[in-house]
Structure formats: C-alpha cells, structure tokens
Amino acid sequence: MEFVADLLKIVLPAGLVIYGMYLTVVSFLNKDRDKMLVEIKTQNTQTILPIRLQAGERLCLLLERITLNNLIRRVNNSSFSAKELHGQLLSEVREEFNHNLSQQVYFSDETWESVKRAVESVVTLINTGIQDMNEEARGIDLAKRIFQLSLDQKNDAIQEALKNVKSEIRIYF
C-alpha cells in the first residue's frame, strides 16, 4: 500500500505539470494561429480592396456610359437614319456590358442583378423607341423618342444600380 501512495505522490504532480504544459502549448498555438489569420486577412485586404474598388469604378462608369443621355450624345451622328442609330446604340450598350462582365465577381448577386436590369431597361427603351418609327425616320427622331420614353419611365434602373454599387463599395470603408 505504501508503494501505491509513493507512486501517487510522484505521478499525480507529474500529471498536473504535464496537463499545465499541455494547456500552455495549446494556448500558445491558438494565439499563433489567430495571429497568422489576422496577417492573412490583412494581406488579402491589401490585395483585394484595390481590385474591388476598381471594379466598382468600372461598373459606375458602365452605368454612366449607358445612361441614355450620355449614350445618345456619344453615338449620335446627324447623318444616321433611325435604324442606323438604333443599331449603333444597341451595339454600344452590348459592347460596354460585355467589356465589364467580369466585374460581377467582386459584387453580390443582388448588385449584379441590378446592373443587368439597368442594361436591360436601356435596351428595352431603345427597342421600344424604334418600334413605331417609319423607314424614313432620322436618328434625331429616334433620339427624341427615346428621351421621351425615358422621361415617362417611373423608376430609373440605372440610378438604382448605381446606388447599389456605391453602397456595396462603402461597406469596405
């Protein structure tokens, strides 16, 4: 019996010391892991934040460029017929959108959907404007018609998309 008591006198303190060392090592490793995670997040932020900001700038530029006022002023030529202007406008909107398609990676699905809705609303207005025009109509007639249709529109999908993009960019600041 005395042997068991002596053994317990040795094993019990040794076990407590080993358990204490285990807790110390685990605590140290957890702190080190947390420190590494913070460093990785900091590095990611330094790399990804500028890219996200640039993507936001590009989407804002896309939306501003396809705003009907800016689009028609940029594309319109006094010698264009209504059909030629219609084709040029659609081509310009598609080209702008396709050029910025990759920016969707940096934004939420809701924001990207609002950008797509804005592009679709511009295309719809352009297509609606040409529908009742006669063959001899000039580009200026189509431009006036599109402006009138845009004024009659209740909600502006481009402004809504711009608001979404800007609010998502503001999250990072």
C-alpha atoms as an extended CHARMM CRD file, in Angstrom:
* protein
*
       173  EXT
         1         1  MET       CA              0.0000000000        0.0000000000        0.0000000000  PROA      1               0.0000000000
         2         2  GLU       CA              2.8640000000        2.3010000000        0.7930000000  PROA      2               0.0000000000
         3         3  PHE       CA              4.1740000000        1.6860000000       -2.7300000000  PROA      3               0.0000000000
         4         4  VAL       CA              0.8850000000        2.9420000000       -4.2600000000  PROA      4               0.0000000000
         5         5  ALA       CA              0.9440000000        6.0590000000       -2.0760000000  PROA      5               0.0000000000
         6         6  ASP       CA              4.5400000000        6.8060000000       -3.0890000000  PROA      6               0.0000000000
         7         7  LEU       CA              3.6550000000        6.2000000000       -6.7250000000  PROA      7               0.0000000000
         8         8  LEU       CA              0.7080000000        8.5900000000       -6.4560000000  PROA      8               0.0000000000
         9         9  LYS       CA              2.9620000000       11.2060000000       -4.8410000000  PROA      9               0.0000000000
        10        10  ILE       CA              5.1400000000       11.0960000000       -7.9300000000  PROA      10              0.0000000000
        11        11  VAL       CA              2.5990000000       10.5080000000      -10.7210000000  PROA      11              0.0000000000
        12        12  LEU       CA             -0.0560000000       12.9900000000       -9.5960000000  PROA      12              0.0000000000
        13        13  PRO       CA              2.2010000000       16.1010000000       -9.5270000000  PROA      13              0.0000000000
        14        14  ALA       CA              3.8560000000       14.9780000000      -12.7820000000  PROA      14              0.0000000000
        15        15  GLY       CA              0.4360000000       14.5670000000      -14.3800000000  PROA      15              0.0000000000
        16        16  LEU       CA             -0.6020000000       18.0490000000      -13.2250000000  PROA      16              0.0000000000
        17        17  VAL       CA              2.6000000000       19.5400000000      -14.6280000000  PROA      17              0.0000000000
        18        18  ILE       CA              2.0710000000       17.7510000000      -17.9560000000  PROA      18              0.0000000000
        19        19  TYR       CA             -1.5700000000       18.9380000000      -18.0890000000  PROA      19              0.0000000000
        20        20  GLY       CA             -0.4530000000       22.5080000000      -17.3310000000  PROA      20              0.0000000000
        21        21  MET       CA              2.1520000000       22.3130000000      -20.0850000000  PROA      21              0.0000000000
        22        22  TYR       CA             -0.4780000000       20.9590000000      -22.4640000000  PROA      22              0.0000000000
        23        23  LEU       CA             -2.7720000000       23.9210000000      -21.7330000000  PROA      23              0.0000000000
        24        24  THR       CA              0.1070000000       26.3660000000      -22.1680000000  PROA      24              0.0000000000
        25        25  VAL       CA              1.1570000000       24.8750000000      -25.5220000000  PROA      25              0.0000000000
        26        26  VAL       CA             -2.4340000000       24.7690000000      -26.8060000000  PROA      26              0.0000000000
        27        27  SER       CA             -2.9630000000       28.3970000000      -25.7640000000  PROA      27              0.0000000000
        28        28  PHE       CA              0.2930000000       29.4230000000      -27.4640000000  PROA      28              0.0000000000
        29        29  LEU       CA             -0.6180000000       27.5780000000      -30.6760000000  PROA      29              0.0000000000
        30        30  ASN       CA             -4.1140000000       29.1340000000      -30.7380000000  PROA      30              0.0000000000
        31        31  LYS       CA             -2.6670000000       32.6290000000      -30.3300000000  PROA      31              0.0000000000
        32        32  ASP       CA             -0.1250000000       31.9460000000      -33.0650000000  PROA      32              0.0000000000
        33        33  ARG       CA             -2.8660000000       30.6320000000      -35.3870000000  PROA      33              0.0000000000
        34        34  ASP       CA             -5.0410000000       33.6880000000      -34.7010000000  PROA      34              0.0000000000
        35        35  LYS       CA             -2.0830000000       35.9760000000      -35.3890000000  PROA      35              0.0000000000
        36        36  MET       CA             -1.4420000000       34.2240000000      -38.7210000000  PROA      36              0.0000000000
        37        37  LEU       CA             -5.1280000000       34.5070000000      -39.6790000000  PROA      37              0.0000000000
        38        38  VAL       CA             -5.0700000000       38.2400000000      -38.9810000000  PROA      38              0.0000000000
        39        39  GLU       CA             -1.9270000000       38.6130000000      -41.1210000000  PROA      39              0.0000000000
        40        40  ILE       CA             -3.5210000000       36.6540000000      -43.9760000000  PROA      40              0.0000000000
        41        41  LYS       CA             -6.6950000000       38.7560000000      -43.8050000000  PROA      41              0.0000000000
        42        42  THR       CA             -4.6110000000       41.9360000000      -43.8060000000  PROA      42              0.0000000000
        43        43  GLN       CA             -2.6740000000       40.7840000000      -46.8600000000  PROA      43              0.0000000000
        44        44  ASN       CA             -5.9200000000       39.8200000000      -48.6240000000  PROA      44              0.0000000000
        45        45  THR       CA             -7.4190000000       43.1920000000      -47.8340000000  PROA      45              0.0000000000
        46        46  GLN       CA             -4.3660000000       44.9710000000      -49.1910000000  PROA      46              0.0000000000
        47        47  THR       CA             -4.6010000000       42.9650000000      -52.3950000000  PROA      47              0.0000000000
        48        48  ILE       CA             -8.3350000000       42.6180000000      -52.9420000000  PROA      48              0.0000000000
        49        49  LEU       CA             -9.5910000000       46.0220000000      -51.7660000000  PROA      49              0.0000000000
        50        50  PRO       CA             -7.9790000000       47.9870000000      -54.6120000000  PROA      50              0.0000000000
        51        51  ILE       CA             -9.2900000000       45.4450000000      -57.1210000000  PROA      51              0.0000000000
        52        52  ARG       CA            -12.8100000000       45.7020000000      -55.6960000000  PROA      52              0.0000000000
        53        53  LEU       CA            -12.6460000000       49.4800000000      -55.7860000000  PROA      53              0.0000000000
        54        54  GLN       CA            -11.5030000000       49.3760000000      -59.3770000000  PROA      54              0.0000000000
        55        55  ALA       CA            -14.3690000000       47.0040000000      -60.2250000000  PROA      55              0.0000000000
        56        56  GLY       CA            -16.7940000000       49.4160000000      -58.5740000000  PROA      56              0.0000000000
        57        57  GLU       CA            -15.3680000000       52.2870000000      -60.5900000000  PROA      57              0.0000000000
        58        58  ARG       CA            -15.7450000000       50.2940000000      -63.7850000000  PROA      58              0.0000000000
        59        59  LEU       CA            -19.3720000000       49.4000000000      -63.0260000000  PROA      59              0.0000000000
        60        60  CYS       CA            -20.1670000000       53.0330000000      -62.2220000000  PROA      60              0.0000000000
        61        61  LEU       CA            -18.5140000000       54.0520000000      -65.4750000000  PROA      61              0.0000000000
        62        62  LEU       CA            -20.5040000000       51.4020000000      -67.3680000000  PROA      62              0.0000000000
        63        63  LEU       CA            -23.7580000000       52.6550000000      -65.8840000000  PROA      63              0.0000000000
        64        64  GLU       CA            -22.8940000000       56.2810000000      -66.6060000000  PROA      64              0.0000000000
        65        65  ARG       CA            -21.8660000000       55.4730000000      -70.1780000000  PROA      65              0.0000000000
        66        66  ILE       CA            -25.1280000000       53.6480000000      -70.9220000000  PROA      66              0.0000000000
        67        67  THR       CA            -27.2660000000       56.4090000000      -69.4300000000  PROA      67              0.0000000000
        68        68  LEU       CA            -29.4250000000       57.3580000000      -72.4020000000  PROA      68              0.0000000000
        69        69  ASN       CA            -28.3820000000       60.9890000000      -72.3660000000  PROA      69              0.0000000000
        70        70  ASN       CA            -24.6660000000       60.1440000000      -72.4360000000  PROA      70              0.0000000000
        71        71  LEU       CA            -25.1080000000       57.2220000000      -74.8120000000  PROA      71              0.0000000000
        72        72  ILE       CA            -27.0670000000       59.1110000000      -77.4520000000  PROA      72              0.0000000000
        73        73  ARG       CA            -24.7570000000       62.1390000000      -77.3200000000  PROA      73              0.0000000000
        74        74  ARG       CA            -21.7180000000       59.9260000000      -77.7680000000  PROA      74              0.0000000000
        75        75  VAL       CA            -23.1160000000       57.7400000000      -80.5590000000  PROA      75              0.0000000000
        76        76  ASN       CA            -25.4700000000       60.0320000000      -82.4770000000  PROA      76              0.0000000000
        77        77  ASN       CA            -24.4390000000       61.3550000000      -85.8400000000  PROA      77              0.0000000000
        78        78  SER       CA            -26.6780000000       63.7610000000      -87.7340000000  PROA      78              0.0000000000
        79        79  SER       CA            -26.3900000000       61.6390000000      -90.8620000000  PROA      79              0.0000000000
        80        80  PHE       CA            -27.7210000000       58.4730000000      -89.1830000000  PROA      80              0.0000000000
        81        81  SER       CA            -31.1190000000       57.1030000000      -90.0150000000  PROA      81              0.0000000000
        82        82  ALA       CA            -33.2440000000       55.8470000000      -87.1310000000  PROA      82              0.0000000000
        83        83  LYS       CA            -32.2920000000       52.2320000000      -87.9200000000  PROA      83              0.0000000000
        84        84  GLU       CA            -28.5940000000       53.0550000000      -88.0550000000  PROA      84              0.0000000000
        85        85  LEU       CA            -28.7590000000       54.8890000000      -84.7450000000  PROA      85              0.0000000000
        86        86  HSD       CA            -30.7530000000       52.0160000000      -83.2430000000  PROA      86              0.0000000000
        87        87  GLY       CA            -28.0760000000       49.5190000000      -84.3110000000  PROA      87              0.0000000000
        88        88  GLN       CA            -25.2620000000       51.7330000000      -83.0450000000  PROA      88              0.0000000000
        89        89  LEU       CA            -26.9440000000       52.2690000000      -79.6770000000  PROA      89              0.0000000000
        90        90  LEU       CA            -27.5560000000       48.5660000000      -79.1330000000  PROA      90              0.0000000000
        91        91  SER       CA            -24.0420000000       47.7110000000      -80.2480000000  PROA      91              0.0000000000
        92        92  GLU       CA            -22.5650000000       50.2630000000      -77.8640000000  PROA      92              0.0000000000
        93        93  VAL       CA            -24.6070000000       49.0200000000      -74.8810000000  PROA      93              0.0000000000
        94        94  ARG       CA            -23.7100000000       45.3890000000      -75.5680000000  PROA      94              0.0000000000
        95        95  GLU       CA            -20.0470000000       46.2250000000      -76.0210000000  PROA      95              0.0000000000
        96        96  GLU       CA            -19.9200000000       48.1920000000      -72.7700000000  PROA      96              0.0000000000
        97        97  PHE       CA            -21.6910000000       45.4330000000      -70.8710000000  PROA      97              0.0000000000
        98        98  ASN       CA            -19.5640000000       42.6250000000      -72.3260000000  PROA      98              0.0000000000
        99        99  HSD       CA            -16.4220000000       44.5950000000      -71.5660000000  PROA      99              0.0000000000
       100       100  ASN       CA            -17.3950000000       44.7490000000      -67.8710000000  PROA      100             0.0000000000
       101       101  LEU       CA            -18.8970000000       41.3010000000      -67.4130000000  PROA      101             0.0000000000
       102       102  SER       CA            -16.0500000000       40.0680000000      -65.2510000000  PROA      102             0.0000000000
       103       103  GLN       CA            -16.7690000000       42.7070000000      -62.6070000000  PROA      103             0.0000000000
       104       104  GLN       CA            -19.6350000000       40.5830000000      -61.2970000000  PROA      104             0.0000000000
       105       105  VAL       CA            -17.0810000000       38.5000000000      -59.3910000000  PROA      105             0.0000000000
       106       106  TYR       CA            -16.4850000000       41.3720000000      -56.9670000000  PROA      106             0.0000000000
       107       107  PHE       CA            -20.1340000000       42.1710000000      -56.1910000000  PROA      107             0.0000000000
       108       108  SER       CA            -23.0760000000       40.4920000000      -54.5690000000  PROA      108             0.0000000000
       109       109  ASP       CA            -25.6750000000       38.7630000000      -56.7080000000  PROA      109             0.0000000000
       110       110  GLU       CA            -28.2490000000       41.4490000000      -55.8790000000  PROA      110             0.0000000000
       111       111  THR       CA            -25.9810000000       44.2710000000      -57.0260000000  PROA      111             0.0000000000
       112       112  TRP       CA            -25.0430000000       42.4610000000      -60.2210000000  PROA      112             0.0000000000
       113       113  GLU       CA            -28.6990000000       41.7250000000      -60.9520000000  PROA      113             0.0000000000
       114       114  SER       CA            -29.4960000000       45.4260000000      -60.5720000000  PROA      114             0.0000000000
       115       115  VAL       CA            -26.7350000000       46.2370000000      -63.0900000000  PROA      115             0.0000000000
       116       116  LYS       CA            -28.1670000000       43.6740000000      -65.5120000000  PROA      116             0.0000000000
       117       117  ARG       CA            -31.6640000000       45.1270000000      -65.0260000000  PROA      117             0.0000000000
       118       118  ALA       CA            -30.2950000000       48.5860000000      -65.8120000000  PROA      118             0.0000000000
       119       119  VAL       CA            -28.7030000000       47.3560000000      -69.0410000000  PROA      119             0.0000000000
       120       120  GLU       CA            -31.8790000000       45.5000000000      -69.9950000000  PROA      120             0.0000000000
       121       121  SER       CA            -34.0050000000       48.5890000000      -69.3160000000  PROA      121             0.0000000000
       122       122  VAL       CA            -31.7960000000       50.6730000000      -71.6170000000  PROA      122             0.0000000000
       123       123  VAL       CA            -32.0280000000       48.0410000000      -74.3580000000  PROA      123             0.0000000000
       124       124  THR       CA            -35.7890000000       47.8620000000      -73.8800000000  PROA      124             0.0000000000
       125       125  LEU       CA            -36.1450000000       51.6490000000      -74.1740000000  PROA      125             0.0000000000
       126       126  ILE       CA            -34.0370000000       51.6880000000      -77.3210000000  PROA      126             0.0000000000
       127       127  ASN       CA            -36.0640000000       48.8570000000      -78.8570000000  PROA      127             0.0000000000
       128       128  THR       CA            -39.3720000000       50.4410000000      -77.8310000000  PROA      128             0.0000000000
       129       129  GLY       CA            -38.3020000000       53.7350000000      -79.3690000000  PROA      129             0.0000000000
       130       130  ILE       CA            -37.7260000000       52.2410000000      -82.8160000000  PROA      130             0.0000000000
       131       131  GLN       CA            -40.9390000000       50.1750000000      -82.9240000000  PROA      131             0.0000000000
       132       132  ASP       CA            -43.3660000000       52.6590000000      -84.4690000000  PROA      132             0.0000000000
       133       133  MET       CA            -40.8580000000       54.6600000000      -86.4950000000  PROA      133             0.0000000000
       134       134  ASN       CA            -41.2230000000       54.7360000000      -90.2450000000  PROA      134             0.0000000000
       135       135  GLU       CA            -38.4380000000       53.7980000000      -92.6610000000  PROA      135             0.0000000000
       136       136  GLU       CA            -37.5100000000       57.4090000000      -93.4710000000  PROA      136             0.0000000000
       137       137  ALA       CA            -37.1340000000       58.4760000000      -89.8390000000  PROA      137             0.0000000000
       138       138  ARG       CA            -33.8760000000       60.1860000000      -88.9310000000  PROA      138             0.0000000000
       139       139  GLY       CA            -31.6500000000       59.3550000000      -85.9980000000  PROA      139             0.0000000000
       140       140  ILE       CA            -32.6380000000       62.5910000000      -84.2840000000  PROA      140             0.0000000000
       141       141  ASP       CA            -36.2800000000       61.4650000000      -84.3390000000  PROA      141             0.0000000000
       142       142  LEU       CA            -35.3270000000       58.2150000000      -82.6310000000  PROA      142             0.0000000000
       143       143  ALA       CA            -33.2360000000       60.0890000000      -80.0770000000  PROA      143             0.0000000000
       144       144  LYS       CA            -36.1770000000       62.3720000000      -79.2290000000  PROA      144             0.0000000000
       145       145  ARG       CA            -38.4780000000       59.3840000000      -78.9270000000  PROA      145             0.0000000000
       146       146  ILE       CA            -36.0730000000       57.5400000000      -76.6170000000  PROA      146             0.0000000000
       147       147  PHE       CA            -35.6640000000       60.6360000000      -74.4380000000  PROA      147             0.0000000000
       148       148  GLN       CA            -39.4420000000       60.9690000000      -74.1850000000  PROA      148             0.0000000000
       149       149  LEU       CA            -39.8190000000       57.3120000000      -73.2280000000  PROA      149             0.0000000000
       150       150  SER       CA            -37.1380000000       57.6510000000      -70.5800000000  PROA      150             0.0000000000
       151       151  LEU       CA            -38.8650000000       60.7000000000      -69.1240000000  PROA      151             0.0000000000
       152       152  ASP       CA            -42.1430000000       58.7730000000      -68.9470000000  PROA      152             0.0000000000
       153       153  GLN       CA            -40.4770000000       55.9160000000      -67.0860000000  PROA      153             0.0000000000
       154       154  LYS       CA            -41.3090000000       55.8690000000      -63.3720000000  PROA      154             0.0000000000
       155       155  ASN       CA            -38.2380000000       54.2030000000      -61.8480000000  PROA      155             0.0000000000
       156       156  ASP       CA            -34.7210000000       54.6310000000      -63.1350000000  PROA      156             0.0000000000
       157       157  ALA       CA            -32.9500000000       51.2690000000      -63.1520000000  PROA      157             0.0000000000
       158       158  ILE       CA            -29.5740000000       52.8890000000      -63.8020000000  PROA      158             0.0000000000
       159       159  GLN       CA            -29.8210000000       55.1160000000      -60.7370000000  PROA      159             0.0000000000
       160       160  GLU       CA            -30.9290000000       52.1340000000      -58.6530000000  PROA      160             0.0000000000
       161       161  ALA       CA            -27.9550000000       50.0770000000      -59.8740000000  PROA      161             0.0000000000
       162       162  LEU       CA            -25.5680000000       52.9690000000      -59.2130000000  PROA      162             0.0000000000
       163       163  LYS       CA            -26.9540000000       53.2660000000      -55.7040000000  PROA      163             0.0000000000
       164       164  ASN       CA            -26.4250000000       49.5290000000      -55.1250000000  PROA      164             0.0000000000
       165       165  VAL       CA            -22.8620000000       49.5770000000      -56.4450000000  PROA      165             0.0000000000
       166       166  LYS       CA            -21.9450000000       52.6300000000      -54.3660000000  PROA      166             0.0000000000
       167       167  SER       CA            -23.4910000000       51.2330000000      -51.1990000000  PROA      167             0.0000000000
       168       168  GLU       CA            -21.6210000000       47.9690000000      -51.6490000000  PROA      168             0.0000000000
       169       169  ILE       CA            -18.3460000000       49.8470000000      -52.1490000000  PROA      169             0.0000000000
       170       170  ARG       CA            -19.0000000000       51.8690000000      -48.9900000000  PROA      170             0.0000000000
       171       171  ILE       CA            -19.0360000000       48.6280000000      -46.9770000000  PROA      171             0.0000000000
       172       172  TYR       CA            -15.2460000000       48.4520000000      -47.3440000000  PROA      172             0.0000000000
       173       173  PHE       CA            -14.6970000000       51.8800000000      -45.7730000000  PROA      173             0.0000000000
